[in-house]
Amino acid sequence: MADTPDAEFSSPWLTIVGIGEDGADGLSPAARKALEDAAFISGAPRHLSLLPPCKAERHSWPVPFEEGVQALLARRGQPAVMLASGDPFWFGAGTSITRHLSPGEWTALPAPSTFSLAAARLGWPIQHIACHGLHAAPLARLRPELTPGHRALILLRDGPAVRELACYLTKIGFGASTLHVLESIGGPRERVRAVQANNLNFLDIDHPVSVGLTVAGDGTTLPCASGLADDWFDHDGQITKRPVRALTLSALAPRPGETLWDIGAGSGSIAIEWLLAHSSTQALAFEADASRAARARGNAAALGVDRLMVTEGTAPDVLRDRSRPDAIFVGGGLSQSLLEMLFSLPGGPTRLVANAVTLESEALLAHWHAEKGGDLLRIELAQAAPLGSRRGWRSAYPLVQWSVTL
C-alpha cells in the first residue's frame, strides 16, 4: 500500500531507469528523454558516473538507504529520475520507492538484468536456472539447492564475497564446483573467469560482480521431501523423529505464503521443514529453553532458512495478544490451558496439529477430539534391532496426533 496522500497525477513524475555497465550507450530513447527532462536525478555514485551531461540536479543515494527514499519523495510532483541496476524490480531497488507511491506516480524503464546478461554470456537457459540476490543475505540460502549438476546465478556484494562463497562451498563438500566469476558484465570493463571453488587463487575481483555456479562435489544433498534424516539437525534428543515429522508436515500441509507457529520447538525441525517447503512460507518458533532456542536458530541458519523467528517463552503466556496464523504445531507444552487459548485467539481458519506421547496428553487430545472433531491418529513405529544373534522389532513409544481446523 502506498503511504502517500491521495494525490492525482495526470502523468508520472518519477521515472525509474534501469542502467547497465554500458552506461548511456545502453539507454533506450525513452530513458534518454526522461533524463533530459528531469529536474532531479538520484542514484548510486557508480550509476551517476555513467551518465552523459544533464541539466538536472544530481543526488548520490545516501546511507542508510531509506534516507534516499525520503529525499526522492520530497520531490513529489517534479520530474525526477531514480537510477537502478538493470531491472529495478528483479532483486533491485524499485519496490523500495514504489511501495510509497500510487500507481499513477511512476513509470519504469528496465534494462537487461545481470541475470539475463550472465545467462547470455554462459549460454545457460535462464528459465531453468536458480537466481539469487545475496548482496546482504547469508550464503547458506543456497544450501537447499546444492546438488551436483545444479546451476545458479548469484549476485554478490563484492570480491571478498566471492571468496566467502568459495570457502563455504568447499567447507560443506562442494569444493569441486565451478565458479564463473563475471565482473562488470555488459560494460567495457567486463571480465569472465572460471575457477574451481577449492582453487580460487585470484584476488583482483572488481565490483559489480556476479557468479554462475555449477555444483559439483561429494557434499550431502538436501532431500526435497518432508521427513529429513534426524542427523540434519543438531539436537539434544528433543526432536520430532523423521517418520513422525513427515506425517506431521503432511497434516500441517504448508502452502505458499502461509505462516506456522511451532510451539515447543525443540530443535526447530518442524518449523524448518515448513520453511523448506516453499520460499514464501514463514514460521515462528516458541521455545522455553534458551539453549534449545539457540539450537533451533543454528539449525535454521545451517539449512538456509534464515527467516525462522524464534521467541523464548513458555506457552500459553508467550502467545497472549497475538492473532492465529495459518497453521499451528504443538510439539511441546501441550495442556488444557494452551488449547483453550489457541481456540480463543482471533484469526481466520487455522490448521492445528498436536502430538502427544504421555497417557495424560493422549487423554487430553481424546477429549478435545470428542468436543471439536478433526482427525485423531495413533502412530506406532518399530525399528529392526539386534536381538541376541538375530534381529527383532524395537518399538518406539506410540504417539497420538490430533489435527483439526480452528
N, C-alpha and C positions, 0 to 999 in steps of 0.2 A: 504494500500500500504506500502511496506517495504521502509523505508527511508535509505537504505544502498547502498554501491557500488555494481555494478553488478559483484559480485564475484561468481565463480563456485566452488562447494564443492563436491568432489567425495563421501563423506559420511557426515552425520550431525556431527557438532562439539558440539552441545548443546543437552543434554537430559533433558527434563522436567519430573521430577519424582514426582508422587503423593505419599504422605506418610500419614499414619493414626496414630492414637494414639497407635497402637500396634508396631510402630517403625519398626525395622529391621525384626521382625517376619512376618510382612505382606508384605514385598517386594518380587516382582517376581524375578526369576533368571536374567532376562534382566536388572531389576533395580539394582540388586546387582552388576552385571558386569559393568554397567555404573559408579557406584560409585567407584569400584576398579580401573577402567581405567582413571578416571577423574584426571586432574591436579588442578582443581578449583571447589569447591562446594559452592554454595551460597544459603542461606535460612534464615528463621526466627530462632532466638536462640532456640525456642522450638523444631523446626524441627531438627536442628543440634544436639541437645542433645539426640535425639532418635537414632542417627546413631551409628553403630559399629565403631571401629577404622579404619581410612582410611589414605592413604598416601597423599591424596590431601590437598591443602591449603583450609582452611575453612574461609568463609567470611559471617559474620552476615549481614542480609539485613538492610540497614540504613533507617533513617527517615530524609528527605522525601523519599518516595518510589522510585521516579524517579532516585535518585542518585544510587540506587542499579541496575537499568536498565543500566545506563551508565557504571557502574563498570563491569557488565557482558558483555556488548558489547565490552569493551576494551579487552576481552579475545577471541575475534572472531578468529576462526581457531584452538584454543587449545581445547582439550577435557574437557568439563565443564558440571556440573550438576546444575540445578536450582530445589530446593525443593519447593513443594507447598502442600497445604492441599488437601487430597483426589483426586478428579477430578479437575485438574487445569483449565478446561475450562467450569466449571459449577459454576458460581459466584466465580471463582478462579482467580489466578494471571497470568494464561497462556498467555492471549492476551496482557498483559502489555509488554511482551517481543517479542512475535511473530509478532506483528504489525511492528516491526523494522527489521524483518528478511525476507529473501527469503525462499520459501518452502523447499528447499534442505538443509537448515542450522540446522534444529532441528528435533528431534523425541520426542514423548510424551508417557509416561507410566503411565496412571492414575491408582489410587487406588479407592476403593469404596468411593463414596461421602458421606458426612454427611447425605444428604437427603436419600440415599439408606440405610445407617445403621440405621437411625432413623425410617424409614418406616418398616424395618425388625424387629426392637425391638417392635414397636407398632402394627405390623400386619396390616398396612394400605396399600391399593393398590396405589402405588406411581403415577400411570398414572392418577388417579382421585384426586390427592392432589395438591393444590397450593403450590409452593415452592418459598420462598422469601429470599434474602440475604440482611439483614438490618443492617449490621455492621456500615455503615456510612449514612444510609438513614432514613428518618423520618418514625415513626411508622404509621403515617396516610396513608401510601401507602396500608395498609391493609383495609382501610375503604370501598372501593367498594365491598369487598368480605365478609364483616361481616354480615352473615345471619345465623340464628340458624340451627345447623346441619352441617354447612360447616366446613371442616378441612383444616389445613395448616401446613406446616413445615417451620420454621423460623430460620435462622442463626442470632445470635445476638452478639454484641460486647463483653459483659461480664455480670457478675452477676447483677450489677445495672441496666443494660438494660432490664433484665427480670422483675425487679421490676417496671421499667418505663412502660413496656408492660402491666403488671397487672393493674397499675393505669390508663393507657389510656383506656383499655377495660372497667374498672369499671366506669370511668367518662362518657362514652357515652352509658351506659346502657347494657353492655355485661359482667358485673362482674361475672355472673354465669358460664362463660366459663371455661373449664378445660385446665390447662396448664400442659403438660407433659414436665418437665424440664430434659433435657438429657445432662449430663456433661461428658466430655472426652469420648464420645461414641466410642466404638470399641477398647478401651485400658484397661489396668489393673486398672485404676482409675475410670472406668465407673460407673456412678450412675444415676438412673432414678427415679424421684419422680413426683407424680401427685398432683395437688392442684387446688382449685377453685381460679380464678383470684382475687376476692374480699376478699380472705382469705389467701393470700400468707404471710406466717409467718416465713419463714426461710431466713437467710441472707448469709449462707455459700455456695454460688453458685460459683463453680470453672469454670475457662476458660480452654478450649473452651466449649461453651455452645450453645445448640440449643433448640427450643421449638416446641413440637407438640401441636397445638391449635385445640380444638373442641369448636366451637362457640355456646354459649347459652346466653339467657337473653332476655329482652324486649326492647332492643335498636331498633332504626328505621333502617330498611334495605334499602339500596340504590337501586332503581329500575335499571334494565338493559336497558330499552327502553329510547329513546330520549324524552325530554319534562318533566324534573323533576319538581316537585311542586316548586313554587316560593320560599317557605319558606326554601328550602335547601340553599338558597343564602342570604347572608347579602347584602342589597341594600337600596338605598335612593329613590326608585321609578324608577331609570334609569335601567330598566331590560327588556329584551325581554320576554314577558309573555309566560307561559308554552305552550299553543296551538300553538302560532306563532313560538316558539322556536323549537317545534317538526317539523313543516313544514319547517323551515329554515334548520335544521340539515339534513332533508331528501333531500333538494335541494343541500346542500353542499356535501352530500354523502361521508363522511370520509372513507378512505381506509387505510389499514396498511402501515405505513411508511411515510404517507403524512404529509405536513405542512400547517397550516392555518394561515392567518393574520385575526385578529379580530380588525377592525378599529372602534374607538369609542366604546371601550369595555364595559364601564359602570361597572357593577358588574362582568364581565368576564364570564357570564353564557354560551354564545355560545362557547367560546374557551374551557371552562372546559368540557362541554358535548362532544365536539370534542375529547378531550383528553381521556375522559372516554370510547369512542367508541372502542379504541384499545390501548394496552400498548406501541405500537411503534409510535403512532402519536405524532406530535409536534405542538406547537402553539405559535405565537407571538401576544400579545395584545398591541394595541396602544391606549392610553387614555390621553387626555389633562389635566384632573383634577387630581391633586395629591392624593386627598382623595379617589377618585374612583379607581385610580390605586392601592392604598394600599388595598382597599377593595377587588379588584379582586385577588390580591396576597393572601390575607387571605382566601378567598373562595376556591381558588385552593388548598392551604395547608390543609384546613379542609376536603376536599373531596379526598385527597390522590393523587393529580396530581401535584406534585412539579415541574414538567418540564415545566410549563407555564412561559414564559418570558414576562414580562410587561415592555413596554417602554413608558415613559411620553413624550408627544409631540403632536403637532397639525398636522393633515393630511391636505394637502398632503406634507407639508415640511418635516415631520419626515420620509417619505418614500423615499426621494431622495437617489440616488446611491445604491439602492437595486435591487435585481432581484426578479421577481414574484415567489410566492410559488405555491403549487398545488391548493389551494383554498383561496378565499378571501371573508370575510363577511363585509359589510358596514352597521353598525347599527347606527352610528352617524357621523356627519360631512359630509354628502353627499353633493356634489357640482359638478358643471361643471368641475372645475379645478382638483378635485380629480379623477373623471372618466377619464379625459384626461391623467392624469399621469399614472393611472393604465394600460391603454391601451398602453402607450408609454414605460413602463418599459420592460427591457429584461426578457426573461424567456420562458419556454415551455407553453403548453396549461394549462390554469388556469380557474377553475370554479369560477365565480363571482356571489355572491348573495347580492342584495342590497334591504333593506326595507325602505319604505317611508310612512309617515303619513300625512304631510302637503300637501296642494294643490300645492305649488311650487315644492316640491320634487317629487310629483306624476307626474307633468308635465315634469320634467327633465327626469324621468325614461321612460315616454311615448316617449319622443323624442329620447332617446338613443335606445329604443327597435325598433323604426321605422328605425333607422340607422344601428343597429348592429344585430338585430334579437334576438333570445333567447325566453324565456317564460315570459310573464307578467301575474301575478296572483293578483286578488283583493280578499282580505280576509276580511270578515265581520263576527264578532262574537257578540253574545248576551248571557247574563247570566241571569237566573231566579233571581228575586229580589222582596222583599215585595212591594206591591202596594196597599196602604190602608190596608184593611183586607184580601186582596187576593195577588196574585203574578202576575208579568208581566216580560217582557223581557227588560233588561237594556243593550243597545247596547254600545259596545266599538267603538272608532274611527276606521273606516275602514283602512286597510293597503294594500299597493301595494308592491308586491315583484317581482323584476326582477332577473332572473337567466340566465346567458349566459356564454359561454366558450370564453375566450380571446385567 
